[in-house]
Amino acid sequence: MFISILANMSILLVSLYGYLSYYANYGKFHSFFKANETVINSVFVTMVGTLLLYFAIVVGGARYDLRFLLLAFTVKYFGAKVSVISATSLMFVRLFWGVDHHISIAIIYSLMLVIMLPVLKIFVSKLKSDIIQLLFLNYCCLAMGNFLNVIILHNPLKDIQIYGFLYVISTIMIFIFYFMINDIRRMQKQSSHDYLTKMKNRSEFQNKIDMLVKKEKVFSLAILDIDYFKMFNDSFTHLVGDLVLLEVGKVFLSFETDKINCYRIGGEEFAFTFEQTELRDVEKELEKIRLTVQKININTLLSNEEVKEVTVSIGVTHVSTFSDVDNFMLRADKALYKAKESGRNRVVVSD
């Protein structure tokens, strides 16, 4: 029994670490991966679940393994759709291990999961703590199997011993997995975000542009530059310059949505991408951003220093043809240069 549990634990640990490491270091470069996440994640979970079944504890023909823990994490991090597809797939996989008097439990358990997992996803989303969500999902998935075994097999003493062991092991595994996930996410954020402003960095910006161009999605690109930024560093200190960057970054991040993304692409230079938004609406949004930046009062954050107001110049272009990537980048840069020449602190749309 211990060898089977250790094998299950090893499969889950290696699979989780491998998946998250790939996603953190390589997955972001593959648009195919992101475009087919539901299918790929469902296949991945089914494959891991099949391995867990293969190394299951077999007692009197009944198979005990950590699939319930796999599905708990699937609901939490992949969503209800992937978990339902995976639970259904694993039900058919279980049939390959032969039809016996335990197969009815396996089928009923899988059907219960298909029905209950979307409901559990909605319920746990209201819980604030990730670790509490995972524990709740784990215990619910495990309790369903425990209940069916007791009702159908009428052997509660044996089940109490096995399931008690599974409750303890799965609880320990949840805490291990939780800290692994947080650690990998921290590493991923460090590699994809600017350390000062917490905005996505130039690498992420290039990945986004590549994805939009490859999928030929209509979008607008804005390049923003802090006016007279050199003055903040030269006339005061680099600490004041960092403070300006930090405050401007907060403003930009406050405008982020699913369709609007901001990036720090160089010293005092930033970029915005607006997906499937009319250019006139983009221009209005950029005006709001420009005016919000202008309201930043650095003086209140310093001790008796007179600092010139913070403003940004913005150049924006609309992208609807995808034959020449450098061309629309150049158009946005030219619009920015025109904004600078025209007196700064303004939005200029490329011709």
C-alpha positions as CSV (number, residue, x, y, z in Angstrom):
1,M,0.0,0.0,0.0
2,F,2.8,2.4,0.9
3,I,4.6,1.8,-2.4
4,S,1.4,2.6,-4.3
5,I,0.8,5.8,-2.4
6,L,4.5,6.9,-2.8
7,A,4.1,6.2,-6.5
8,N,1.0,8.3,-6.6
9,M,2.6,11.1,-4.7
10,S,5.7,11.1,-7.0
11,I,3.5,11.2,-10.1
12,L,1.6,14.2,-8.8
13,L,4.7,16.0,-7.7
14,V,6.6,15.5,-11.0
15,S,3.6,16.3,-13.1
16,L,2.7,19.5,-11.3
17,Y,6.3,20.7,-11.2
18,G,6.9,19.8,-14.8
19,Y,3.7,21.5,-16.0
20,L,4.2,24.7,-14.0
21,S,7.8,24.9,-14.9
22,Y,7.0,24.6,-18.6
23,Y,4.2,27.1,-18.4
24,A,6.4,29.6,-16.5
25,N,9.5,29.3,-18.7
26,Y,8.3,28.1,-22.1
27,G,4.5,28.0,-22.4
28,K,4.2,31.8,-22.8
29,F,6.1,31.6,-26.1
30,H,3.7,29.1,-27.7
31,S,0.5,30.7,-28.9
32,F,-0.8,27.2,-29.9
33,F,-0.7,26.2,-26.2
34,K,-2.7,29.2,-25.1
35,A,-5.2,28.9,-28.0
36,N,-5.9,25.3,-27.1
37,E,-5.6,25.4,-23.3
38,T,-8.8,23.5,-22.5
39,V,-8.0,20.5,-24.7
40,I,-4.3,20.4,-23.7
41,N,-5.1,20.7,-20.0
42,S,-7.8,18.0,-20.2
43,V,-5.4,15.6,-22.0
44,F,-2.7,16.4,-19.4
45,V,-5.0,15.7,-16.4
46,T,-6.4,12.5,-18.1
47,M,-2.8,11.2,-18.6
48,V,-1.8,11.9,-15.0
49,G,-5.0,10.4,-13.8
50,T,-4.3,7.2,-15.9
51,L,-0.9,6.9,-14.3
52,L,-2.5,7.3,-10.8
53,L,-4.9,4.5,-11.7
54,Y,-2.1,2.3,-12.9
55,F,-0.3,2.6,-9.5
56,A,-3.5,2.5,-7.4
57,I,-3.8,0.5,-4.2
58,V,-5.9,-2.6,-5.1
59,V,-7.8,-4.1,-2.1
60,G,-10.3,-6.8,-2.9
61,G,-10.6,-5.6,-6.5
62,A,-11.3,-2.0,-5.5
63,R,-8.7,0.7,-6.6
64,Y,-7.7,3.5,-4.3
65,D,-5.5,6.3,-5.6
66,L,-5.1,10.1,-5.5
67,R,-7.3,11.0,-8.5
68,F,-9.6,13.0,-6.2
69,L,-6.6,15.2,-5.3
70,L,-5.8,15.7,-8.9
71,L,-9.3,16.7,-9.7
72,A,-9.4,19.1,-6.7
73,F,-6.4,21.0,-8.1
74,T,-7.9,20.7,-11.6
75,V,-11.1,22.5,-10.5
76,K,-9.1,25.2,-8.7
77,Y,-6.6,26.0,-11.3
78,F,-8.0,24.8,-14.7
79,G,-11.7,25.4,-14.1
80,A,-14.9,23.4,-14.2
81,K,-14.8,22.6,-17.9
82,V,-11.4,20.9,-17.8
83,S,-12.3,19.0,-14.6
84,V,-15.6,17.7,-16.1
85,I,-13.9,16.6,-19.3
86,S,-11.1,14.9,-17.3
87,A,-13.5,13.2,-14.9
88,T,-15.5,11.8,-17.8
89,S,-12.3,10.6,-19.6
90,L,-11.0,8.9,-16.5
91,M,-14.3,7.1,-16.1
92,F,-13.7,5.4,-19.5
93,V,-10.1,4.8,-18.7
94,R,-11.2,3.0,-15.6
95,L,-13.3,0.6,-17.7
96,F,-10.0,-0.7,-19.3
97,W,-9.0,-2.1,-16.0
98,G,-11.9,-4.6,-16.3
99,V,-15.5,-4.8,-15.4
100,D,-16.0,-6.2,-11.9
101,H,-18.4,-5.6,-9.0
102,H,-16.5,-2.4,-8.2
103,I,-17.1,-0.8,-11.6
104,S,-20.5,0.5,-10.5
105,I,-18.9,2.6,-7.8
106,A,-16.3,4.0,-10.3
107,I,-19.1,5.0,-12.8
108,I,-21.4,6.5,-10.1
109,Y,-18.4,8.3,-8.6
110,S,-17.4,9.8,-12.0
111,L,-20.9,10.9,-12.7
112,M,-21.2,12.5,-9.3
113,L,-18.0,14.4,-10.0
114,V,-19.2,15.6,-13.4
115,I,-22.3,17.0,-11.8
116,M,-20.7,18.3,-8.6
117,L,-17.4,19.8,-9.7
118,P,-19.0,22.9,-11.5
119,V,-21.1,23.5,-8.4
120,L,-18.1,23.2,-6.1
121,K,-16.1,25.6,-8.3
122,I,-18.8,28.3,-7.9
123,F,-18.9,27.7,-4.1
124,V,-15.2,27.7,-3.4
125,S,-14.7,30.9,-5.5
126,K,-16.4,32.7,-2.7
127,L,-13.8,31.5,-0.2
128,K,-10.9,34.0,0.2
129,S,-8.1,31.6,1.0
130,D,-6.6,29.5,-1.7
131,I,-5.5,26.8,0.8
132,I,-9.0,26.6,2.2
133,Q,-10.4,26.3,-1.3
134,L,-8.1,23.4,-2.1
135,L,-8.7,21.6,1.2
136,F,-12.5,21.9,0.8
137,L,-12.4,20.6,-2.8
138,N,-10.1,17.7,-1.8
139,Y,-12.3,16.6,1.1
140,C,-15.5,16.9,-1.0
141,C,-14.0,14.7,-3.8
142,L,-12.7,12.2,-1.3
143,A,-15.9,12.1,0.8
144,M,-18.0,11.3,-2.3
145,G,-15.9,8.2,-2.9
146,N,-15.8,7.3,0.7
147,F,-19.6,7.5,1.0
148,L,-20.2,5.3,-2.1
149,N,-17.8,2.6,-0.9
150,V,-19.5,2.5,2.5
151,I,-23.0,2.4,1.0
152,I,-22.3,-0.1,-1.8
153,L,-19.6,-2.4,-0.3
154,H,-21.0,-2.4,3.3
155,N,-17.4,-2.6,4.7
156,P,-17.0,0.6,6.7
157,L,-14.1,-0.6,9.0
158,K,-11.8,-1.4,6.1
159,D,-12.8,1.8,4.3
160,I,-12.2,3.9,7.4
161,Q,-8.7,2.7,7.6
162,I,-7.9,3.3,4.0
163,Y,-9.7,6.6,3.6
164,G,-8.3,7.9,6.9
165,F,-4.9,7.3,5.5
166,L,-5.9,9.1,2.2
167,Y,-7.3,12.1,4.1
168,V,-4.0,12.5,6.0
169,I,-1.8,12.0,2.9
170,S,-3.9,14.4,0.7
171,T,-3.8,17.1,3.3
172,I,0.0,17.0,3.5
173,M,0.2,17.0,-0.3
174,I,-2.1,20.0,-0.6
175,F,0.3,22.1,1.5
176,I,3.3,20.9,-0.4
177,F,1.6,21.6,-3.8
178,Y,0.4,25.0,-2.6
179,F,3.9,26.2,-1.7
180,M,5.3,24.8,-4.9
181,I,2.7,26.6,-7.0
182,N,3.3,29.9,-5.2
183,D,7.1,29.5,-5.6
184,I,6.9,28.9,-9.3
185,R,4.4,31.7,-9.8
186,R,6.8,34.1,-8.0
187,M,9.6,33.0,-10.3
188,Q,7.4,33.5,-13.3
189,K,6.4,37.0,-12.2
190,Q,10.0,38.0,-11.6
191,S,10.9,37.0,-15.2
192,S,7.9,38.7,-16.8
193,H,7.4,41.8,-14.8
194,D,9.4,45.0,-14.1
195,Y,10.8,44.9,-10.6
196,L,10.0,48.6,-9.8
197,T,6.6,49.3,-11.4
198,K,5.3,45.7,-11.2
199,M,4.2,46.2,-14.9
200,K,4.8,43.5,-17.5
201,N,8.2,43.9,-19.1
202,R,9.5,44.3,-22.7
203,S,9.7,40.5,-23.2
204,E,6.0,40.2,-22.3
205,F,5.2,43.1,-24.6
206,Q,7.0,41.4,-27.5
207,N,5.2,38.1,-26.8
208,K,1.9,40.0,-26.9
209,I,2.6,41.7,-30.2
210,D,3.8,38.4,-31.7
211,M,0.5,36.7,-30.6
212,L,-1.7,39.5,-31.9
213,V,0.1,39.5,-35.2
214,K,0.1,35.7,-35.6
215,K,-3.7,35.6,-34.9
216,E,-4.2,38.7,-37.0
217,K,-6.3,40.4,-34.3
218,V,-7.1,44.1,-34.9
219,F,-5.5,46.2,-32.2
220,S,-4.1,49.6,-31.4
221,L,-0.6,50.3,-30.1
222,A,0.4,53.3,-28.0
223,I,3.9,54.3,-27.0
224,L,4.1,56.6,-24.0
225,D,7.1,58.6,-22.7
226,I,7.4,60.6,-19.4
227,D,8.2,64.2,-20.3
228,Y,11.5,65.7,-19.1
229,F,12.2,62.5,-17.2
230,K,16.0,63.3,-17.3
231,M,15.2,66.4,-15.2
232,F,13.8,64.4,-12.4
233,N,17.0,62.3,-12.2
234,D,19.5,65.2,-12.8
235,S,17.9,68.0,-10.8
236,F,16.8,65.9,-7.9
237,T,18.0,62.3,-7.4
238,H,17.5,58.9,-8.9
239,L,15.2,58.1,-6.0
240,V,12.9,60.9,-7.2
241,G,13.1,59.4,-10.7
242,D,12.1,56.0,-9.4
243,L,9.3,57.6,-7.4
244,V,8.0,59.2,-10.6
245,L,8.2,55.8,-12.4
246,L,6.4,54.1,-9.6
247,E,3.5,56.6,-9.5
248,V,3.1,56.6,-13.3
249,G,3.1,52.8,-13.2
250,K,0.3,52.8,-10.7
251,V,-1.8,55.0,-12.9
252,F,-1.2,52.8,-16.0
253,L,-2.0,49.6,-14.1
254,S,-5.3,51.1,-12.9
255,F,-6.4,51.2,-16.6
256,E,-5.6,47.5,-17.3
257,T,-8.4,45.2,-18.3
258,D,-8.7,41.9,-20.3
259,K,-8.4,43.9,-23.5
260,I,-6.1,46.7,-22.4
261,N,-2.5,45.8,-21.3
262,C,0.4,48.0,-20.3
263,Y,4.1,47.4,-20.3
264,R,7.3,49.1,-19.3
265,I,9.5,48.7,-22.4
266,G,12.5,50.9,-21.5
267,G,13.7,53.5,-18.9
268,E,10.8,56.0,-19.0
269,E,9.1,54.5,-22.0
270,F,5.9,52.5,-21.8
271,A,3.4,50.8,-24.1
272,F,-0.3,50.0,-24.2
273,T,-2.1,47.5,-26.4
274,F,-5.8,47.8,-27.0
275,E,-7.5,44.7,-28.5
276,Q,-10.5,45.0,-30.8
277,T,-11.2,48.6,-29.8
278,E,-12.2,51.4,-32.1
279,L,-9.4,53.9,-32.5
280,R,-11.6,56.8,-31.4
281,D,-12.3,54.9,-28.1
282,V,-8.6,54.2,-27.7
283,E,-7.9,57.9,-28.1
284,K,-10.5,58.8,-25.5
285,E,-9.0,56.2,-23.1
286,L,-5.5,57.6,-23.7
287,E,-6.7,61.1,-22.9
288,K,-8.0,59.8,-19.6
289,I,-4.7,58.2,-18.9
290,R,-2.8,61.4,-19.8
291,L,-5.0,63.6,-17.6
292,T,-4.7,61.1,-14.7
293,V,-0.9,61.2,-14.9
294,Q,-1.0,65.0,-14.9
295,K,-2.8,64.8,-11.5
296,I,0.1,63.1,-9.8
297,N,1.4,65.3,-7.1
298,I,5.0,64.3,-6.4
299,N,5.4,67.2,-3.9
300,T,3.1,65.5,-1.4
301,L,5.5,62.5,-1.4
302,L,8.7,64.5,-0.9
303,S,9.9,66.9,1.9
304,N,9.7,70.5,0.8
305,E,10.9,69.9,-2.8
306,E,9.5,71.8,-5.8
307,V,9.0,69.3,-8.5
308,K,7.6,70.1,-11.9
309,E,4.3,68.3,-12.7
310,V,4.5,64.8,-14.2
311,T,3.2,64.5,-17.8
312,V,3.4,62.0,-20.6
313,S,3.5,62.3,-24.4
314,I,1.6,59.6,-26.3
315,G,1.8,58.3,-29.8
316,V,-0.8,55.8,-31.0
317,T,-1.5,53.8,-34.2
318,H,-4.2,51.4,-35.2
319,V,-3.1,48.0,-36.6
320,S,-5.3,46.2,-39.1
321,T,-2.8,44.8,-41.5
322,F,-0.1,42.4,-40.4
323,S,2.5,42.1,-43.2
324,D,5.1,44.4,-41.6
325,V,5.5,44.3,-37.8
326,D,8.2,47.0,-37.8
327,N,6.0,49.4,-39.8
328,F,3.3,49.9,-37.1
329,M,6.0,50.1,-34.4
330,L,7.6,52.9,-36.4
331,R,4.3,54.6,-36.9
332,A,3.6,54.7,-33.1
333,D,7.2,56.0,-32.5
334,K,6.7,58.7,-35.1
335,A,3.4,59.8,-33.5
336,L,5.2,59.9,-30.2
337,Y,8.0,62.0,-31.7
338,K,5.4,64.4,-33.1
339,A,3.7,64.7,-29.7
340,K,7.1,65.7,-28.3
341,E,7.7,68.2,-31.0
342,S,4.3,69.7,-30.6
343,G,4.9,70.6,-27.0
344,R,4.5,67.3,-25.1
345,N,1.7,66.3,-22.7
346,R,-0.6,65.3,-25.5
347,V,-1.9,62.3,-27.5
348,V,-1.0,62.1,-31.2
349,V,-2.6,59.6,-33.6
350,S,-0.4,58.4,-36.5
351,D,-1.5,59.3,-40.0
